[in-house]
Amino acid sequence: MPTMYDFIRFYTVEELQSMVPIEEGHMSNLMLERKSDCRLWYSRMTVEDGATANHEVTVEVYNHETGKWFNWQVYYANDVKKGYASVC
């Protein structure tokens, strides 16, 4: 039986910028949410704002045992080539 991890992939800057945010957080936009167990946040922060890099993406996964979200992976969308696999 497939798990959520079987459907995970990285998104490019172009793909993320073409999406409509589901929600705007303090520093990031919620771009994808899948069945309340996986979220993809796209940071609006830049290097000029003090971020480590531009186009940071954080993938959160919900732990049903603890009832809490945790950061599963952070990547930089400008490093992603189209079609590169591994998020929501």
Biotite code that builds the C-alpha atoms (Angstrom):
import biotite.structure as struc

atoms = struc.array([
    struc.Atom([0.000, 0.000, 0.000], chain_id="A", res_id=1, res_name="MET", atom_name="CA", element="C"),
    struc.Atom([1.507, 3.377, -0.975], chain_id="A", res_id=2, res_name="PRO", atom_name="CA", element="C"),
    struc.Atom([2.396, 5.843, 1.766], chain_id="A", res_id=3, res_name="THR", atom_name="CA", element="C"),
    struc.Atom([2.580, 9.638, 1.529], chain_id="A", res_id=4, res_name="MET", atom_name="CA", element="C"),
    struc.Atom([6.322, 9.313, 0.954], chain_id="A", res_id=5, res_name="TYR", atom_name="CA", element="C"),
    struc.Atom([5.675, 7.619, -2.370], chain_id="A", res_id=6, res_name="ASP", atom_name="CA", element="C"),
    struc.Atom([4.106, 10.827, -3.679], chain_id="A", res_id=7, res_name="PHE", atom_name="CA", element="C"),
    struc.Atom([6.738, 13.268, -2.463], chain_id="A", res_id=8, res_name="ILE", atom_name="CA", element="C"),
    struc.Atom([8.664, 15.462, -4.882], chain_id="A", res_id=9, res_name="ARG", atom_name="CA", element="C"),
    struc.Atom([10.605, 18.719, -4.950], chain_id="A", res_id=10, res_name="PHE", atom_name="CA", element="C"),
    struc.Atom([9.087, 21.762, -6.656], chain_id="A", res_id=11, res_name="TYR", atom_name="CA", element="C"),
    struc.Atom([10.990, 24.319, -8.732], chain_id="A", res_id=12, res_name="THR", atom_name="CA", element="C"),
    struc.Atom([10.840, 28.070, -8.138], chain_id="A", res_id=13, res_name="VAL", atom_name="CA", element="C"),
    struc.Atom([8.714, 28.441, -11.266], chain_id="A", res_id=14, res_name="GLU", atom_name="CA", element="C"),
    struc.Atom([6.235, 25.806, -10.092], chain_id="A", res_id=15, res_name="GLU", atom_name="CA", element="C"),
    struc.Atom([5.952, 27.345, -6.632], chain_id="A", res_id=16, res_name="LEU", atom_name="CA", element="C"),
    struc.Atom([5.522, 30.872, -7.967], chain_id="A", res_id=17, res_name="GLN", atom_name="CA", element="C"),
    struc.Atom([2.713, 29.699, -10.251], chain_id="A", res_id=18, res_name="SER", atom_name="CA", element="C"),
    struc.Atom([0.712, 28.299, -7.293], chain_id="A", res_id=19, res_name="MET", atom_name="CA", element="C"),
    struc.Atom([-1.882, 30.237, -5.323], chain_id="A", res_id=20, res_name="VAL", atom_name="CA", element="C"),
    struc.Atom([-1.105, 30.142, -1.583], chain_id="A", res_id=21, res_name="PRO", atom_name="CA", element="C"),
    struc.Atom([-3.624, 28.331, 0.615], chain_id="A", res_id=22, res_name="ILE", atom_name="CA", element="C"),
    struc.Atom([-2.646, 30.473, 3.588], chain_id="A", res_id=23, res_name="GLU", atom_name="CA", element="C"),
    struc.Atom([-0.160, 33.239, 4.356], chain_id="A", res_id=24, res_name="GLU", atom_name="CA", element="C"),
    struc.Atom([1.959, 32.689, 7.447], chain_id="A", res_id=25, res_name="GLY", atom_name="CA", element="C"),
    struc.Atom([4.219, 35.215, 9.155], chain_id="A", res_id=26, res_name="HIS", atom_name="CA", element="C"),
    struc.Atom([7.240, 34.484, 6.933], chain_id="A", res_id=27, res_name="MET", atom_name="CA", element="C"),
    struc.Atom([6.074, 31.727, 4.564], chain_id="A", res_id=28, res_name="SER", atom_name="CA", element="C"),
    struc.Atom([3.118, 30.812, 2.373], chain_id="A", res_id=29, res_name="ASN", atom_name="CA", element="C"),
    struc.Atom([1.379, 27.467, 2.718], chain_id="A", res_id=30, res_name="LEU", atom_name="CA", element="C"),
    struc.Atom([1.427, 26.223, -0.865], chain_id="A", res_id=31, res_name="MET", atom_name="CA", element="C"),
    struc.Atom([0.264, 22.611, -0.524], chain_id="A", res_id=32, res_name="LEU", atom_name="CA", element="C"),
    struc.Atom([-1.483, 20.563, 2.113], chain_id="A", res_id=33, res_name="GLU", atom_name="CA", element="C"),
    struc.Atom([-2.344, 16.937, 1.636], chain_id="A", res_id=34, res_name="ARG", atom_name="CA", element="C"),
    struc.Atom([-4.939, 15.201, 3.796], chain_id="A", res_id=35, res_name="LYS", atom_name="CA", element="C"),
    struc.Atom([-3.692, 17.062, 6.875], chain_id="A", res_id=36, res_name="SER", atom_name="CA", element="C"),
    struc.Atom([-0.547, 14.949, 7.030], chain_id="A", res_id=37, res_name="ASP", atom_name="CA", element="C"),
    struc.Atom([1.863, 16.861, 4.791], chain_id="A", res_id=38, res_name="CYS", atom_name="CA", element="C"),
    struc.Atom([2.374, 20.604, 4.260], chain_id="A", res_id=39, res_name="ARG", atom_name="CA", element="C"),
    struc.Atom([4.675, 22.563, 1.984], chain_id="A", res_id=40, res_name="LEU", atom_name="CA", element="C"),
    struc.Atom([5.675, 26.091, 3.063], chain_id="A", res_id=41, res_name="TRP", atom_name="CA", element="C"),
    struc.Atom([7.417, 28.476, 0.635], chain_id="A", res_id=42, res_name="TYR", atom_name="CA", element="C"),
    struc.Atom([9.392, 31.191, 2.411], chain_id="A", res_id=43, res_name="SER", atom_name="CA", element="C"),
    struc.Atom([8.972, 34.838, 1.447], chain_id="A", res_id=44, res_name="ARG", atom_name="CA", element="C"),
    struc.Atom([12.240, 35.637, 3.267], chain_id="A", res_id=45, res_name="MET", atom_name="CA", element="C"),
    struc.Atom([15.343, 36.443, 1.226], chain_id="A", res_id=46, res_name="THR", atom_name="CA", element="C"),
    struc.Atom([19.039, 36.639, 1.972], chain_id="A", res_id=47, res_name="VAL", atom_name="CA", element="C"),
    struc.Atom([18.551, 40.394, 2.330], chain_id="A", res_id=48, res_name="GLU", atom_name="CA", element="C"),
    struc.Atom([16.022, 39.681, 5.113], chain_id="A", res_id=49, res_name="ASP", atom_name="CA", element="C"),
    struc.Atom([18.517, 37.421, 6.897], chain_id="A", res_id=50, res_name="GLY", atom_name="CA", element="C"),
    struc.Atom([17.486, 34.037, 5.482], chain_id="A", res_id=51, res_name="ALA", atom_name="CA", element="C"),
    struc.Atom([20.142, 31.409, 4.788], chain_id="A", res_id=52, res_name="THR", atom_name="CA", element="C"),
    struc.Atom([19.183, 31.364, 1.093], chain_id="A", res_id=53, res_name="ALA", atom_name="CA", element="C"),
    struc.Atom([16.414, 32.515, -1.230], chain_id="A", res_id=54, res_name="ASN", atom_name="CA", element="C"),
    struc.Atom([13.475, 30.246, -2.131], chain_id="A", res_id=55, res_name="HIS", atom_name="CA", element="C"),
    struc.Atom([13.579, 28.061, 0.993], chain_id="A", res_id=56, res_name="GLU", atom_name="CA", element="C"),
    struc.Atom([10.910, 25.360, 1.148], chain_id="A", res_id=57, res_name="VAL", atom_name="CA", element="C"),
    struc.Atom([9.960, 23.551, 4.347], chain_id="A", res_id=58, res_name="THR", atom_name="CA", element="C"),
    struc.Atom([8.066, 20.281, 4.299], chain_id="A", res_id=59, res_name="VAL", atom_name="CA", element="C"),
    struc.Atom([6.109, 19.516, 7.459], chain_id="A", res_id=60, res_name="GLU", atom_name="CA", element="C"),
    struc.Atom([4.719, 16.088, 8.296], chain_id="A", res_id=61, res_name="VAL", atom_name="CA", element="C"),
    struc.Atom([2.067, 15.394, 10.914], chain_id="A", res_id=62, res_name="TYR", atom_name="CA", element="C"),
    struc.Atom([2.917, 12.787, 13.518], chain_id="A", res_id=63, res_name="ASN", atom_name="CA", element="C"),
    struc.Atom([-0.362, 11.075, 14.403], chain_id="A", res_id=64, res_name="HIS", atom_name="CA", element="C"),
    struc.Atom([1.141, 9.493, 17.533], chain_id="A", res_id=65, res_name="GLU", atom_name="CA", element="C"),
    struc.Atom([2.212, 12.798, 19.118], chain_id="A", res_id=66, res_name="THR", atom_name="CA", element="C"),
    struc.Atom([-0.397, 15.022, 17.475], chain_id="A", res_id=67, res_name="GLY", atom_name="CA", element="C"),
    struc.Atom([2.302, 17.464, 16.348], chain_id="A", res_id=68, res_name="LYS", atom_name="CA", element="C"),
    struc.Atom([3.748, 18.767, 13.075], chain_id="A", res_id=69, res_name="TRP", atom_name="CA", element="C"),
    struc.Atom([7.493, 18.453, 12.541], chain_id="A", res_id=70, res_name="PHE", atom_name="CA", element="C"),
    struc.Atom([9.866, 19.762, 9.885], chain_id="A", res_id=71, res_name="ASN", atom_name="CA", element="C"),
    struc.Atom([10.658, 16.724, 7.792], chain_id="A", res_id=72, res_name="TRP", atom_name="CA", element="C"),
    struc.Atom([12.803, 18.393, 5.136], chain_id="A", res_id=73, res_name="GLN", atom_name="CA", element="C"),
    struc.Atom([14.081, 21.803, 4.081], chain_id="A", res_id=74, res_name="VAL", atom_name="CA", element="C"),
    struc.Atom([15.336, 22.477, 0.570], chain_id="A", res_id=75, res_name="TYR", atom_name="CA", element="C"),
    struc.Atom([16.036, 25.421, -1.719], chain_id="A", res_id=76, res_name="TYR", atom_name="CA", element="C"),
    struc.Atom([13.777, 25.553, -4.766], chain_id="A", res_id=77, res_name="ALA", atom_name="CA", element="C"),
    struc.Atom([16.391, 27.355, -6.875], chain_id="A", res_id=78, res_name="ASN", atom_name="CA", element="C"),
    struc.Atom([18.557, 24.194, -6.601], chain_id="A", res_id=79, res_name="ASP", atom_name="CA", element="C"),
    struc.Atom([15.809, 21.973, -8.032], chain_id="A", res_id=80, res_name="VAL", atom_name="CA", element="C"),
    struc.Atom([15.837, 20.955, -11.658], chain_id="A", res_id=81, res_name="LYS", atom_name="CA", element="C"),
    struc.Atom([12.462, 20.300, -13.295], chain_id="A", res_id=82, res_name="LYS", atom_name="CA", element="C"),
    struc.Atom([11.351, 16.725, -12.821], chain_id="A", res_id=83, res_name="GLY", atom_name="CA", element="C"),
    struc.Atom([13.696, 16.057, -9.907], chain_id="A", res_id=84, res_name="TYR", atom_name="CA", element="C"),
    struc.Atom([11.883, 13.746, -7.572], chain_id="A", res_id=85, res_name="ALA", atom_name="CA", element="C"),
    struc.Atom([11.327, 13.648, -3.837], chain_id="A", res_id=86, res_name="SER", atom_name="CA", element="C"),
    struc.Atom([6.936, 16.863, -1.305], chain_id="A", res_id=87, res_name="VAL", atom_name="CA", element="C"),
    struc.Atom([3.226, 16.573, -0.744], chain_id="A", res_id=88, res_name="CYS", atom_name="CA", element="C"),
])
